[in-house]
């Protein structure tokens, strides 16, 4: 286990972030210590809190309560109803977690869910989500989103864009960057010396020889051939409808899909509660639960912490891989 704690940003306190953080601490305790950056008033009533001054104190504090680095919010959180006055504090908590990881005080960052529109309305947050904000904080030009569970790792090349825009956005440069970052991440963060990556086509039946589209022949195949010549173990382009059954998944370490739903539908079908969002290409490790703020059940003690627990365990495994 990594000796340094994982820095957990509180996310939107009007959502389920505080609840799943508290439940994760009850499940993990000192077994996998983390330090929560947030306001104690947002935790569920009766949650033991162990305030710490520095991250190094988290492991000992975790025996007594949720290790907390105080991060006061301007106004009380209202479950299910975000307060614009709190938006800046949400953003600052993320930046503070990144500072801990960048300085070496934390082994990784795990982010509780945010609500992008609430942050934009309240703090002028100009990023599509966590991933792009973290890349800006780390000053890296491009990162890659991976979704991971015990049965599958999958990366979408294009993410939060309308489906009609995907063919134009799917350029050779974008695909090559995605494959290179995925390959490097599998080696550095997952400890896989020679990753095997399966690549999906864009069109039905991977274009079926041009009958159903030309992106495979014109964009995907040339990139795969070029990277195979460098020694990368890449297969495809595969028809996406045959890429995710159990026998197919046994043949690769990660799959690269061409668009959002092509990647996320299979992983959410296989393990809806346990999926983890991983950002590859950062100088620090970042994971997150693969769900949103769930305003509809916030404050009702109904939130399932499985994805948060999985995100913390994944971050710890990745920290060990980097140390190794």
PyMOL commands that set and color helices and strands:
alter all, ss='L'
color gray80, all
select helices_A, chain A and resi 17-32+40-42+55-61+84-103+116-123+130-138+163-169+172-190+204-210+215-229+240-242+246-249+260-270+295-297+306-323
alter helices_A, ss='H'
color red, helices_A
select strands_A, chain A and resi 6-9+34-38+49-51+66-70+108-111+144-149+152-156+196-200+233-238+254-257+276-280+286-289
alter strands_A, ss='S'
color yellow, strands_A
deselect
rebuild
show_as cartoon
